Amino acid sequence: MAKIDFNRLVSKIQDEIRLVSATLKDKGSNRFGRALLVALGAPAVCYFLVYTPAQRKLDLIDGELKVARDAAKHADTYKDLKDKVNNTYSLLPLPKDRANFLSDAVKEALRAEVIVPTDFQPPNDTDVPGGVVQSLSITMRVKFPELMAFLARMETHKPLIHVNSLELKKNTGQLGYNDVVCGVSTIILPGRF
């Protein structure tokens, strides 16, 4: 590696400064005014016309890149949560089926298990934030295996139906039969298509 002689370098810079000042004294500063103006103006013009717009563009792109990195970092989490919400929505009845869904599903389950209800209440709608809870009550006289099959059918129904209450009393008049009051419900989200 070459050694730099700083004393010699400083001496050459001082010589150049003396030459420039002697030339300015001898020729006058008017003669070098235009060259001096161009020498000082050219870097200023380059700074404002070339560097500043490029720097602004670089800052803008840097901001967009930061947003893209943040979005990419959270994209997987967002996708997972969105898939979970969509899966949940797919398990719920559609808003267009609101009028008859719950009563038709319960009637179908009763027919499949050959159960004749003694009382069948119409569906009752309760507004909750973001949706409607639809529920109904059924009274029936059944044997225990029939009741279990009916409840299993209700709990595994797609779209989802929830058995939210069950009152069971042994019927003393008919051996092997139970008097049952069963409440079922589902949630309907009106904004879903």
C-alpha positions in Angstrom: 0.0 0.0 0.0 1.4 3.4 -1.0 2.1 6.0 1.8 0.6 9.4 1.4 2.8 12.3 2.4 0.3 14.7 4.0 2.9 17.5 4.3 3.5 17.5 0.6 -0.3 17.3 -0.1 -1.0 20.3 2.1 1.8 22.2 0.5 0.4 21.6 -3.0 -3.1 22.7 -1.9 -1.6 25.9 -0.4 0.2 26.5 -3.7 -3.0 26.1 -5.7 -4.8 28.6 -3.4 -2.0 31.1 -3.8 -2.2 30.7 -7.6 -5.9 31.3 -7.7 -5.8 34.3 -5.4 -2.9 35.8 -7.4 -4.8 35.3 -10.6 -7.9 36.9 -9.2 -5.8 39.9 -8.0 -4.0 40.2 -11.3 -6.9 39.7 -13.7 -9.8 40.9 -11.5 -12.9 39.0 -10.3 -15.1 40.3 -13.1 -13.2 38.2 -15.6 -14.0 35.0 -13.7 -17.6 35.9 -12.6 -19.3 33.8 -15.3 -17.1 30.7 -14.6 -17.6 31.1 -10.9 -21.4 31.4 -11.4 -21.4 28.2 -13.6 -19.2 26.4 -11.1 -21.5 27.2 -8.2 -24.8 27.0 -10.1 -24.2 23.7 -11.9 -24.1 21.6 -8.7 -27.2 23.5 -7.3 -29.2 22.9 -10.5 -28.1 19.2 -10.5 -29.1 18.9 -6.9 -32.6 20.4 -7.4 -33.4 18.9 -10.8 -31.7 15.4 -10.6 -31.1 14.4 -7.0 -34.2 15.8 -5.2 -36.9 14.3 -7.5 -35.0 11.0 -7.4 -34.8 11.1 -3.6 -38.6 11.8 -3.4 -39.3 8.9 -5.7 -37.0 6.7 -3.7 -38.8 7.7 -0.4 -42.2 7.0 -2.0 -41.0 3.5 -3.2 -39.4 2.8 0.1 -42.8 3.6 1.8 -44.6 1.3 -0.6 -42.1 -1.4 0.0 -42.5 -1.1 3.8 -46.3 -1.4 3.4 -45.8 -4.5 1.1 -43.5 -6.1 3.6 -45.9 -5.5 6.5 -48.8 -6.9 4.4 -46.7 -9.9 3.4 -45.8 -10.5 7.1 -49.5 -10.6 8.1 -50.9 -12.1 4.9 -50.8 -15.7 6.2 -52.5 -14.8 9.5 -55.2 -12.9 7.5 -55.7 -15.8 5.1 -56.0 -18.3 8.0 -58.5 -16.1 9.8 -60.5 -15.4 6.6 -60.6 -19.2 5.9 -61.9 -19.9 9.4 -64.6 -17.2 9.1 -65.6 -18.6 5.6 -65.7 -22.1 7.0 -67.9 -21.0 9.8 -70.2 -19.1 7.4 -70.5 -22.2 5.3 -71.9 -24.1 8.3 -74.7 -21.6 8.8 -78.0 -21.4 6.9 -78.3 -18.9 4.1 -80.4 -15.7 4.7 -82.7 -16.6 1.8 -83.7 -19.8 3.7 -84.6 -17.8 6.9 -88.3 -18.3 6.6 -88.5 -22.1 6.6 -85.1 -23.5 7.3 -85.3 -24.4 11.0 -88.9 -25.7 11.0 -88.3 -27.7 7.8 -85.1 -29.2 9.2 -86.8 -30.2 12.4 -89.8 -31.7 10.6 -87.5 -33.7 8.4 -85.6 -35.1 11.4 -88.9 -36.0 13.2 -90.1 -37.8 10.0 -86.7 -39.6 9.7 -87.0 -40.9 13.3 -90.8 -41.6 12.9 -91.6 -39.2 15.8 -94.9 -37.4 16.0 -94.7 -34.2 18.1 -97.4 -33.4 20.5 -96.7 -29.6 20.1 -94.6 -27.8 17.5 -94.0 -24.1 18.1 -93.2 -21.8 15.1 -89.7 -20.4 14.9 -89.0 -17.3 17.0 -86.4 -14.8 15.7 -84.2 -12.8 18.1 -82.0 -10.1 16.7 -78.4 -10.1 18.0 -75.5 -8.0 16.9 -74.5 -9.2 13.4 -77.3 -11.7 12.9 -80.5 -13.4 13.9 -80.9 -16.3 16.3 -83.8 -18.4 15.2 -85.2 -20.9 17.8 -88.2 -23.2 18.2 -89.6 -25.6 20.7 -90.9 -29.1 20.2 -92.9 -31.2 22.6 -93.0 -35.0 22.0 -93.6 -38.3 23.6 -90.8 -40.7 22.6 -88.8 -43.7 23.7 -85.2 -43.0 24.8 -83.4 -44.5 21.7 -85.7 -42.5 19.4 -84.9 -39.3 21.3 -81.1 -40.0 21.1 -81.3 -40.6 17.4 -83.3 -37.4 16.9 -80.8 -35.4 19.0 -77.9 -36.9 17.1 -79.6 -35.9 13.8 -80.1 -32.4 15.1 -76.6 -31.9 16.4 -75.0 -33.2 13.1 -77.3 -31.3 10.8 -75.6 -29.2 8.1 -76.3 -26.2 8.1 -75.8 -26.2 11.9 -78.6 -26.6 14.3 -77.9 -26.4 18.0 -80.0 -28.3 20.7 -80.0 -25.6 23.4 -82.5 -27.1 25.9 -83.9 -30.5 26.7 -86.5 -31.3 29.4 -87.1 -35.0 29.9 -89.8 -36.5 32.2 -90.7 -40.1 32.5 -94.2 -40.7 31.3 -96.0 -42.7 34.0 -99.0 -43.5 31.8 -97.1 -45.3 29.1 -94.3 -47.6 30.0 -91.0 -46.9 28.2 -92.1 -43.4 27.0 -90.7 -40.0 28.0 -92.3 -36.6 27.7 -89.7 -34.3 26.1 -89.6 -30.6 25.5 -86.7 -29.8 23.2 -85.4 -26.4 22.2 -83.3 -26.0 19.0 -81.8 -22.9 17.4 -79.6 -21.7 14.6 -77.9 -18.4 13.7 -78.6 -16.6 10.4 -76.2 -13.9 9.3 -78.2 -11.5 7.1 -75.1 -10.0 5.3 -74.1 -13.4 3.9 -74.9 -14.3 0.3 
